[in-house]
C-alpha cells in the first residue's frame, strides 16, 4: 500500500470511552451527572476534583461497584488529557475490583477502555513517528484487549454496544496494517451490531472506514460506490456529526477521482469538502460560544436573584431590629440606623463589583474563542487555497504545457513537409511559444518550481537573488544542511518567508536584510533581520497593516512560535521556530 495514501485519505476514528456499563448506569446518580456536565462544558479540572473526592468517599464505605465506576471515570479524564500512564493505573484498579467481584459486564467495559487507551496512544506515537517500538507495543496491546473482549464476553447480556465499538475499532486497525480481509470482516460484524442497536450514524462511520480499506486495496470503483451510496443518508448538515461525515465522504471521493485523473470531479468534491470544513469549524465554534453565553446568562440571573433575596432579608432584619429597640434612647437608635445603612451600602457595592468582574472575565473568554475561531477559518481557507494552487500549477505544467509543446512539434513537422514558407504557420508557432512562456510563468508564480525540485534551502537562496537590487540586498546564511520536508510544509514555510520579505520591501525602507535558517533537533529555526525604520510592536493597528497577524496565525497553525523584536529607527528582527517531521 502506498504510504502517501495513508497520509491523505480521511478515516473516522471510532475510539470511545464508555462512562458506565449498562448495569452500573443510574440516571439518579446526581453527582455522577454533575461530573459529566463539567466534562461537556470542558471543565475537566473541576470534574477531576469531584471524581477523586467521590472515589475516596466510596473507598471508605467499601462500595466496590462505585469504586469501579469512579476509577473508570478518573481514567477517562486522564486519558482525555493525554496522560496515558495515570489513566492506565486507574483502569487497572477498576479491572482488579471487577475480577474480585466477578462483575463480567463491568470487566468487559474496562478491557474495552484499556484497548481504546492503547489505540489512542498508538495513533499518537505513529503520528509523531519517533518511537516505533513503543507504537508497536501499544498497537499489540490494543489488539490483545479488543480480542479478549470478543472471546471472553460473548454470552454476557448488555455487551452489544461494546462489541459494536470493538469491531469498529478493529476495522480501522486492520486497514492500517494492510490486513484487508480482517478489516472487511470486522466492519461487517460492527455494522450487524449497530443495526441491532438502530445506530445509523455509527454504521456510516464504519462504512467510511471500509471505503478507506477499498482505497488501500486500489478497489476504487467499489470505494466510489460505497461513498456515493452514503451521501443521501447525510442530508441533515445541521447535525455536527453528520456534517463531519459528509465532509470526509467528499474528501475521499476527491482523492479517488484524483488517482483516476478525473480532475473535474476531483476539484468539485475537493471544493465541497473545503466548504463543509469551514462550515464545521464555524458550527463547532458557535456552539461553544452559545454554551458559554447561556451559562453566563444563567449565572448572572442566579446572582441577581441572590442579591435580591439578600436585600429583602436585610430589610426584614432592619425592621425587626428597629421594632425591638424602640425603647432605646434616640441617640442609640440614630447610631444603629446609620451603621446598618452603611453596612448595606458596602455589601451592595461589593456585590456590584463582583458582578462587573464576572462580566469582564466572560467577555474576555468569548473574545478569545472568537479569535480562535477566526484563526481556524483563516487556516482552513489558506490550506484550501494552497491545494487549489498546487492543482492548477500541476495542471498547467503537466497538461497545458505538454499540449502546447505537442502542437508546436506538429507545426514544425508541417513546416518541414511544406515546399515553401507559410506565414500563418510562423505566426501560429510564435503564438504558441508566447502562450507556453505565459503558462510557465503562471505555474511558477503559483508554486515555485525551484522549491518543488530542490527544497526549501535552494528556494530561499533563489528568492534572495531575485529580490536583491541596488537599493535593497538580501543575504542568506545556514550553518546546517536543510533536509527535504513534506511538500505541503515546505510550501507553507516558503510562503511565510516570502510574505515577510514582501513586508520588508513595502514598509521597512531597509537597505540590507539577513535571512538565517538552521535545522537542529527536529526544529527549523528561521531568523530574518533588516536595518529598516522598524515599528512599535505594541501598536496593534500597525501590526495588522503589515500583515503580521496573518503570519502569526499561519505559524500557530503549524504549532510553531514567532518572536518579533523592533523599535523605531532600529530595524526589525523576526525569530521563528517550527517543529518539523522529515520527509
C-alpha positions as CSV (number, residue, x, y, z in Angstrom):
1,X,0.0,0.0,0.0
2,X,1.5,3.4,-0.9
3,X,2.4,5.4,2.2
4,X,1.1,8.6,0.8
5,X,-2.4,7.2,0.7
6,X,-2.4,6.8,4.5
7,X,-1.4,10.5,4.8
8,X,-4.2,11.8,2.6
9,X,-7.3,9.5,3.0
10,X,-9.7,10.6,5.8
11,X,-10.5,8.0,8.4
12,X,-13.2,8.0,11.1
13,X,-11.6,7.0,14.4
14,X,-14.2,5.2,16.5
15,X,-12.4,5.2,19.8
16,X,-14.9,5.6,22.6
17,X,-14.6,5.6,26.4
18,X,-17.8,4.4,28.0
19,X,-18.7,6.3,31.1
20,X,-20.5,3.3,32.6
21,X,-21.7,-0.1,31.8
22,X,-25.4,-0.6,31.4
23,X,-25.7,-2.4,34.7
24,X,-23.9,0.4,36.5
25,X,-25.6,3.4,34.9
26,X,-28.0,5.3,37.0
27,X,-29.7,8.5,36.0
28,X,-30.5,9.2,39.6
29,X,-26.7,9.5,40.4
30,X,-26.7,13.3,40.6
31,X,-23.0,13.6,41.5
32,X,-22.0,11.5,38.5
33,X,-24.3,13.6,36.3
34,X,-22.6,16.8,37.6
35,X,-19.2,15.4,36.7
36,X,-20.4,14.6,33.2
37,X,-21.9,18.1,32.9
38,X,-18.5,19.6,33.8
39,X,-16.9,17.4,31.1
40,X,-19.4,18.6,28.5
41,X,-18.5,22.2,29.5
42,X,-14.8,21.3,29.0
43,X,-14.2,22.0,32.8
44,X,-12.2,18.8,33.3
45,X,-10.2,20.2,36.2
46,X,-13.4,20.6,38.3
47,X,-14.7,17.2,37.1
48,X,-11.5,15.5,38.2
49,X,-11.6,17.1,41.7
50,X,-15.1,15.8,42.3
51,X,-14.4,12.4,40.9
52,X,-11.3,11.9,43.1
53,X,-13.2,13.1,46.2
54,X,-16.1,10.6,45.4
55,X,-13.6,7.8,44.9
56,X,-12.1,8.5,48.3
57,X,-15.6,8.5,49.9
58,X,-16.8,5.3,48.3
59,X,-13.4,3.6,49.2
60,X,-14.0,4.3,52.9
61,X,-17.6,3.0,52.6
62,X,-16.2,-0.2,50.9
63,X,-18.7,0.1,47.9
64,X,-17.0,-1.9,45.2
65,X,-19.4,-1.1,42.4
66,X,-19.0,2.6,43.0
67,X,-15.2,2.2,43.2
68,X,-15.2,0.6,39.8
69,X,-17.3,3.4,38.4
70,X,-15.2,6.2,39.7
71,X,-11.9,4.6,38.8
72,X,-13.1,4.3,35.2
73,X,-14.3,7.9,35.2
74,X,-11.0,9.2,36.5
75,X,-9.1,7.0,34.0
76,X,-11.3,8.5,31.2
77,X,-10.4,12.1,32.4
78,X,-6.7,11.5,32.5
79,X,-6.8,9.8,29.1
80,X,-8.7,12.8,27.5
81,X,-5.7,14.9,28.7
82,X,-3.2,12.5,27.0
83,X,-1.9,11.4,30.5
84,X,-1.9,7.7,29.5
85,X,0.2,6.1,32.3
86,X,-2.0,7.5,35.1
87,X,-5.2,6.7,33.1
88,X,-4.0,3.1,32.8
89,X,-3.3,2.9,36.5
90,X,-6.9,3.8,37.3
91,X,-8.3,1.4,34.7
92,X,-6.1,-1.4,36.2
93,X,-7.6,-0.7,39.7
94,X,-11.1,-1.0,38.2
95,X,-10.1,-4.2,36.5
96,X,-8.8,-5.7,39.8
97,X,-12.1,-4.8,41.5
98,X,-14.1,-6.3,38.7
99,X,-12.2,-9.6,38.9
100,X,-12.7,-9.8,42.7
101,X,-16.5,-9.3,42.4
102,X,-16.9,-11.4,39.2
103,X,-18.7,-8.4,37.5
104,X,-18.4,-9.6,33.9
105,X,-20.2,-6.6,32.3
106,X,-18.0,-4.1,34.1
107,X,-14.9,-6.1,33.3
108,X,-15.8,-6.1,29.6
109,X,-16.1,-2.3,29.7
110,X,-12.7,-2.0,31.5
111,X,-11.0,-4.2,28.9
112,X,-12.5,-2.1,26.1
113,X,-11.4,1.1,28.0
114,X,-7.8,-0.2,28.1
115,X,-7.8,-1.3,24.5
116,X,-9.1,2.2,23.4
117,X,-6.5,3.9,25.6
118,X,-3.7,1.9,23.9
119,X,-5.2,2.6,20.4
120,X,-5.2,6.3,21.1
121,X,-1.6,6.2,22.4
122,X,-0.6,4.1,19.3
123,X,-2.2,6.6,17.0
124,X,-0.3,9.5,18.7
125,X,3.0,7.6,18.6
126,X,2.5,6.7,14.9
127,X,1.8,10.3,14.0
128,X,5.0,11.5,15.8
129,X,7.0,8.7,14.1
130,X,9.7,8.9,16.8
131,X,9.4,5.7,18.9
132,X,8.4,3.0,16.5
133,X,8.9,0.2,19.1
134,X,6.7,1.9,21.6
135,X,4.0,2.5,19.0
136,X,4.0,-1.2,18.0
137,X,3.7,-2.3,21.7
138,X,0.7,0.0,22.1
139,X,-0.9,-1.4,18.9
140,X,-0.3,-5.0,20.1
141,X,-1.8,-4.2,23.5
142,X,-4.9,-2.7,21.8
143,X,-5.3,-5.8,19.7
144,X,-4.9,-8.1,22.8
145,X,-7.6,-6.3,24.8
146,X,-10.1,-6.0,22.0
147,X,-9.7,-9.7,21.1
148,X,-10.1,-10.6,24.8
149,X,-13.4,-8.7,24.9
150,X,-14.6,-10.6,21.8
151,X,-13.5,-14.1,23.1
152,X,-14.4,-13.9,26.8
153,X,-17.7,-11.9,27.0
154,X,-19.8,-13.4,24.1
155,X,-22.7,-14.6,26.3
156,X,-22.8,-11.6,28.7
157,X,-26.0,-9.5,28.5
158,X,-25.6,-5.8,27.7
159,X,-22.3,-6.1,25.7
160,X,-23.8,-5.3,22.3
161,X,-22.6,-1.7,22.3
162,X,-19.1,-2.8,23.5
163,X,-18.9,-5.4,20.7
164,X,-20.0,-2.9,18.1
165,X,-17.3,-0.4,19.1
166,X,-14.7,-3.1,19.4
167,X,-15.3,-4.4,15.8
168,X,-15.4,-0.8,14.6
169,X,-12.0,0.0,16.0
170,X,-10.6,-3.3,14.7
171,X,-11.8,-2.2,11.2
172,X,-9.5,0.8,11.2
173,X,-6.6,-1.0,12.8
174,X,-6.6,-3.9,10.4
175,X,-6.8,-1.5,7.5
176,X,-3.8,0.4,8.7
177,X,-1.7,-2.7,8.8
178,X,-2.9,-3.9,5.4
179,X,-4.9,-6.9,6.8
180,X,-7.8,-6.1,4.4
181,X,-9.8,-9.3,4.7
182,X,-9.8,-9.0,8.5
183,X,-10.7,-5.3,8.2
184,X,-13.8,-6.1,6.0
185,X,-14.8,-9.0,8.3
186,X,-14.6,-6.7,11.4
187,X,-16.5,-4.0,9.6
188,X,-19.4,-6.3,8.6
189,X,-19.7,-7.5,12.2
190,X,-19.7,-3.9,13.6
191,X,-22.5,-3.0,11.1
192,X,-24.5,-6.0,12.3
193,X,-24.3,-4.9,15.9
194,X,-25.1,-1.3,15.1
195,X,-28.1,-2.4,13.1
196,X,-29.4,-4.2,16.2
197,X,-28.9,-1.0,18.2
198,X,-30.5,1.1,15.4
199,X,-27.4,3.4,15.4
200,X,-27.4,4.6,11.8
201,X,-24.6,7.3,12.3
202,X,-22.2,4.7,13.6
203,X,-23.0,2.4,10.7
204,X,-22.0,5.3,8.3
205,X,-18.7,5.8,10.3
206,X,-17.8,2.1,9.8
207,X,-18.7,2.2,6.1
208,X,-16.4,5.2,5.7
209,X,-13.6,3.2,7.1
210,X,-14.5,0.2,4.8
211,X,-14.3,2.7,1.9
212,X,-10.8,3.6,3.0
213,X,-9.9,-0.1,3.1
214,X,-11.0,-0.4,-0.5
215,X,-8.9,2.6,-1.4
216,X,-5.9,0.9,0.3
217,X,-6.6,-2.1,-1.9
218,X,-6.9,0.1,-5.0
219,X,-10.6,-1.0,-5.4
220,X,-11.5,2.5,-6.4
221,X,-14.8,1.7,-8.1
222,X,-16.1,-0.2,-5.1
223,X,-14.9,2.6,-2.8
224,X,-16.6,5.2,-5.0
225,X,-19.9,3.3,-5.0
226,X,-19.7,3.0,-1.2
227,X,-19.3,6.7,-0.7
228,X,-21.9,7.8,-3.2
229,X,-24.5,5.4,-1.6
230,X,-23.9,7.1,1.8
231,X,-24.4,10.7,0.6
232,X,-28.3,10.5,0.6
233,X,-28.1,9.5,4.3
234,X,-26.1,12.6,5.2
235,X,-28.6,15.4,4.3
236,X,-29.1,16.9,7.7
237,X,-25.9,19.1,7.8
238,X,-27.3,20.9,10.9
239,X,-26.1,17.9,12.8
240,X,-22.3,18.4,13.5
241,X,-21.5,14.7,13.3
242,X,-23.4,14.2,10.0
243,X,-21.7,17.4,8.6
244,X,-18.2,15.9,9.6
245,X,-19.0,12.5,8.0
246,X,-20.2,14.3,4.8
247,X,-17.0,16.3,4.7
248,X,-14.9,13.1,4.9
249,X,-17.1,11.5,2.2
250,X,-16.4,14.4,-0.2
251,X,-12.7,14.4,0.7
252,X,-12.3,10.7,0.0
253,X,-14.3,10.9,-3.3
254,X,-11.9,13.8,-4.3
255,X,-8.9,11.5,-3.5
256,X,-10.4,8.7,-5.6
257,X,-11.0,10.9,-8.6
258,X,-7.6,12.4,-8.3
259,X,-6.0,9.0,-8.5
260,X,-8.2,8.2,-11.5
261,X,-7.2,11.5,-13.1
262,X,-10.8,12.7,-13.2
263,X,-9.7,16.2,-12.4
264,X,-13.0,17.9,-12.9
265,X,-14.8,15.6,-10.4
266,X,-11.9,15.7,-8.0
267,X,-11.9,19.5,-8.0
268,X,-15.7,19.5,-7.5
269,X,-15.6,17.2,-4.4
270,X,-12.5,18.8,-3.0
271,X,-14.2,22.2,-3.1
272,X,-17.3,20.8,-1.5
273,X,-15.2,19.2,1.2
274,X,-13.5,22.6,1.9
275,X,-16.8,24.4,2.2
276,X,-18.1,21.8,4.7
277,X,-14.9,22.1,6.6
278,X,-15.3,25.8,7.1
279,X,-19.0,25.3,8.0
280,X,-17.9,22.6,10.5
281,X,-15.4,24.9,12.2
282,X,-18.0,27.7,12.3
283,X,-20.7,25.5,13.8
284,X,-18.4,23.9,16.5
285,X,-17.1,27.3,17.5
286,X,-20.5,28.9,17.5
287,X,-21.9,26.1,19.6
288,X,-19.1,26.6,22.2
289,X,-19.8,30.3,22.2
290,X,-23.5,29.7,22.7
291,X,-22.9,27.3,25.6
292,X,-20.6,29.8,27.4
293,X,-23.1,32.6,26.8
294,X,-26.0,30.5,28.1
295,X,-24.0,29.5,31.2
296,X,-23.0,33.2,31.7
297,X,-26.7,34.3,31.5
298,X,-27.8,31.6,33.9
299,X,-25.1,32.5,36.4
300,X,-25.9,36.2,36.1
301,X,-29.6,35.6,36.7
302,X,-28.8,33.4,39.7
303,X,-26.5,36.2,41.1
304,X,-29.3,38.8,40.6
305,X,-31.8,36.5,42.4
306,X,-29.3,36.0,45.3
307,X,-28.7,39.8,45.5
308,X,-32.5,40.4,45.6
309,X,-33.0,37.8,48.3
310,X,-30.2,39.3,50.4
311,X,-31.7,42.8,50.1
312,X,-35.1,41.5,51.2
313,X,-33.6,39.7,54.2
314,X,-31.6,42.7,55.2
315,X,-34.8,44.9,55.1
316,X,-36.7,42.5,57.3
317,X,-33.8,42.2,59.8
318,X,-33.6,46.0,59.9
319,X,-37.3,46.4,60.5
320,X,-37.3,43.8,63.3
321,X,-34.3,45.4,64.9
322,X,-35.9,48.8,64.9
323,X,-39.0,47.4,66.5
324,X,-37.0,45.5,69.1
325,X,-35.1,48.6,70.3
326,X,-37.9,51.1,70.2
327,X,-37.3,51.8,73.9
328,X,-33.7,52.7,73.4
329,X,-32.6,56.3,73.6
330,X,-32.8,58.5,70.4
331,X,-29.0,58.8,70.1
332,X,-28.5,55.0,70.2
333,X,-31.3,54.5,67.6
334,X,-29.7,57.0,65.2
335,X,-26.2,55.5,65.6
336,X,-27.5,52.0,65.0
337,X,-29.6,53.0,61.9
338,X,-26.5,54.8,60.5
339,X,-24.4,51.7,61.0
340,X,-26.9,49.4,59.3
341,X,-27.3,51.8,56.4
342,X,-23.6,52.0,55.8
343,X,-23.2,48.2,56.0
344,X,-26.0,47.7,53.5
345,X,-24.3,50.1,51.0
346,X,-20.9,48.3,51.4
347,X,-22.5,44.9,50.7
348,X,-24.3,46.2,47.6
349,X,-21.1,47.8,46.3
350,X,-19.1,44.6,46.8
351,X,-21.7,42.5,45.1
352,X,-21.8,45.0,42.2
353,X,-18.0,44.9,41.8
354,X,-18.1,41.1,41.7
355,X,-20.7,41.1,39.0
356,X,-18.8,43.6,36.9
357,X,-15.6,41.5,37.3
358,X,-17.5,38.3,36.3
359,X,-18.9,40.1,33.2
360,X,-15.3,41.2,32.2
361,X,-14.0,37.6,32.6
362,X,-16.8,36.2,30.5
363,X,-16.3,38.8,27.8
364,X,-12.5,38.0,27.7
365,X,-13.3,34.3,27.3
366,X,-15.8,35.0,24.5
367,X,-13.3,37.2,22.7
368,X,-10.6,34.5,23.0
369,X,-12.9,31.9,21.4
370,X,-13.8,34.3,18.6
371,X,-10.1,34.8,17.8
372,X,-9.5,31.0,17.9
373,X,-12.5,30.5,15.6
374,X,-11.2,33.2,13.2
375,X,-7.7,31.6,13.2
376,X,-9.2,28.2,12.3
377,X,-11.3,29.6,9.5
378,X,-8.2,31.5,8.1
379,X,-6.1,28.4,8.3
380,X,-8.7,26.2,6.6
381,X,-9.1,28.8,3.9
382,X,-5.3,29.1,3.3
383,X,-4.9,25.3,3.2
384,X,-7.7,25.2,0.6
385,X,-6.1,27.9,-1.5
386,X,-2.8,26.0,-1.3
387,X,-4.3,22.8,-2.6
388,X,-6.0,24.6,-5.4
389,X,-2.8,26.5,-6.4
390,X,-0.9,23.2,-6.4
391,X,-3.6,21.5,-8.5
392,X,-3.7,24.4,-11.0
393,X,0.1,24.7,-11.2
394,X,0.4,20.9,-11.8
395,X,-2.3,21.0,-14.5
396,X,-0.7,23.9,-16.2
397,X,2.8,22.3,-16.1
398,X,1.8,18.7,-16.8
399,X,-1.1,19.1,-19.2
400,X,-1.4,22.6,-20.8
401,X,2.4,23.0,-21.3
402,X,2.6,19.5,-22.7
403,X,-0.3,20.1,-25.1
404,X,1.3,23.4,-26.3
405,X,4.6,21.7,-26.9
406,X,2.9,18.9,-28.8
407,X,1.1,21.4,-31.0
408,X,4.4,23.2,-31.7
409,X,6.0,20.0,-32.8
410,X,3.2,19.2,-35.2
411,X,3.5,22.6,-36.7
412,X,7.3,22.1,-37.1
413,X,6.6,18.8,-38.9
414,X,4.1,20.6,-41.3
415,X,6.8,23.3,-42.0
416,X,9.4,20.7,-43.0
417,X,6.9,19.0,-45.3
418,X,5.9,22.3,-46.9
419,X,7.9,23.3,-50.0
420,X,7.6,27.0,-49.3
421,X,7.3,29.2,-46.2
422,X,3.8,29.6,-44.9
423,X,3.3,32.9,-43.0
424,X,0.4,31.6,-41.0
425,X,2.5,28.7,-39.7
426,X,5.1,31.1,-38.5
427,X,2.5,33.2,-36.7
428,X,1.0,30.1,-35.1
429,X,4.3,29.0,-33.7
430,X,5.1,32.4,-32.3
431,X,1.6,32.5,-30.6
432,X,2.2,29.0,-29.1
433,X,5.7,30.0,-27.9
434,X,4.2,33.1,-26.2
435,X,1.4,31.0,-24.6
436,X,4.0,28.5,-23.4
437,X,6.0,31.2,-21.7
438,X,2.9,32.7,-20.0
439,X,1.8,29.3,-18.8
440,X,5.2,28.5,-17.4
441,X,5.4,31.9,-15.7
442,X,2.0,31.5,-14.2
443,X,2.8,28.0,-13.0
444,X,6.0,29.3,-11.3
445,X,4.1,32.1,-9.7
446,X,1.5,29.7,-8.2
447,X,4.1,27.3,-6.9
448,X,7.9,27.8,-7.0
449,X,9.4,25.3,-9.4
450,X,12.8,25.6,-7.6
451,X,11.0,24.8,-4.3
452,X,9.4,21.7,-5.7
453,X,12.6,20.4,-7.3
454,X,15.3,21.3,-4.9
455,X,13.7,22.1,-1.5
456,X,13.4,25.0,0.9
457,X,17.1,25.9,1.2
458,X,17.6,26.4,-2.5
459,X,14.3,28.1,-2.9
460,X,15.1,30.7,-0.2
461,X,18.5,31.3,-1.9
462,X,16.8,31.8,-5.2
463,X,14.3,34.2,-3.6
464,X,17.1,36.3,-2.2
465,X,18.8,36.6,-5.5
466,X,15.6,37.5,-7.4
467,X,14.6,40.2,-4.9
468,X,18.1,41.8,-4.4
469,X,18.8,45.1,-6.2
470,X,20.9,48.2,-5.8
471,X,18.5,49.7,-3.2
472,X,17.9,46.5,-1.1
473,X,20.2,43.4,-0.7
474,X,19.0,40.1,0.7
475,X,21.7,37.7,2.1
476,X,21.0,34.0,3.0
477,X,23.0,32.0,5.6
478,X,22.8,28.5,7.0
479,X,25.1,26.5,9.3
480,X,23.5,23.2,8.6
481,X,22.1,21.3,5.6
482,X,18.4,21.8,5.4
483,X,16.8,18.4,4.6
484,X,13.8,17.9,2.4
485,X,10.5,18.2,4.3
486,X,6.9,17.3,3.4
487,X,6.0,19.2,0.2
488,X,2.9,21.0,1.7
489,X,5.0,22.0,4.8
490,X,7.8,23.4,2.5
491,X,5.3,25.4,0.5
492,X,3.8,26.9,3.7
493,X,7.2,27.8,5.2
494,X,8.3,29.3,1.8
495,X,5.0,31.4,1.7
496,X,5.6,32.7,5.2
497,X,9.2,33.8,4.4
498,X,8.0,35.3,1.1
499,X,5.3,37.3,2.9
500,X,7.8,38.7,5.4
501,X,10.2,39.7,2.6
502,X,7.3,41.4,0.8
503,X,6.6,43.4,4.0
504,X,10.2,44.4,4.2
505,X,10.2,45.6,0.6
506,X,6.9,47.6,1.1
507,X,7.3,49.0,4.6
508,X,10.8,48.8,6.1
509,X,12.8,51.2,3.9
510,X,15.8,48.9,4.6
511,X,19.0,48.6,2.6
512,X,20.0,45.1,3.7
513,X,18.3,42.0,5.1
514,X,19.9,38.9,6.5
515,X,18.0,35.5,6.4
516,X,19.4,32.7,8.5
517,X,17.9,29.2,8.5
518,X,19.2,26.2,10.6
519,X,17.8,22.7,11.3
520,X,18.5,21.2,14.7
521,X,16.7,18.7,16.9
522,X,13.7,18.3,14.6
523,X,13.2,22.1,14.6
524,X,13.5,24.6,11.8
525,X,14.9,27.9,13.2
526,X,14.4,31.0,11.0
527,X,15.8,34.4,11.7
528,X,15.1,37.4,9.4
529,X,16.7,40.8,10.4
530,X,16.6,44.1,8.4
531,X,18.2,47.5,9.1
532,X,15.0,49.5,8.3
533,X,12.9,52.1,10.2
534,X,11.3,49.4,12.5
535,X,8.0,50.0,14.2
536,X,6.2,49.9,17.6
537,X,5.4,46.3,18.3
538,X,2.7,47.4,20.8
539,X,0.8,49.3,18.0
540,X,-1.9,46.8,17.0
541,X,-3.2,48.8,14.1
542,X,0.4,49.0,12.6
543,X,0.9,45.2,13.0
544,X,-2.4,44.5,11.2
545,X,-1.4,46.9,8.5
546,X,1.8,44.9,7.7
547,X,0.1,41.6,7.8
548,X,1.9,40.2,10.9
549,X,-1.4,38.9,12.4
550,X,-2.0,36.7,9.4
551,X,1.7,35.4,9.5
552,X,1.3,34.7,13.2
553,X,-1.9,32.7,12.5
554,X,-0.1,30.6,9.9
555,X,2.7,29.8,12.2
556,X,0.4,28.9,15.1
557,X,-1.5,26.5,12.7
558,X,1.9,24.7,12.3
559,X,2.4,24.5,16.1
560,X,5.3,27.0,15.7
561,X,6.4,30.0,17.7
562,X,7.2,33.6,16.5
563,X,9.0,36.4,18.3
564,X,9.2,39.9,16.8
565,X,11.7,42.5,18.1
566,X,11.6,46.0,16.7
567,X,11.7,49.7,17.6
568,X,11.5,52.9,15.7
569,X,14.7,53.5,13.6
570,X,16.3,50.4,14.9
571,X,15.2,47.8,12.4
572,X,13.2,44.6,12.9
573,X,14.2,41.1,13.9
574,X,11.8,38.1,13.5
575,X,12.6,34.7,15.0
576,X,10.5,31.7,14.0
577,X,10.8,28.2,15.5
578,X,8.9,25.3,13.7
579,X,8.8,21.7,14.8
580,X,9.1,19.5,11.6
581,X,9.0,15.9,10.7
582,X,11.4,14.7,8.0
583,X,10.0,13.6,4.7
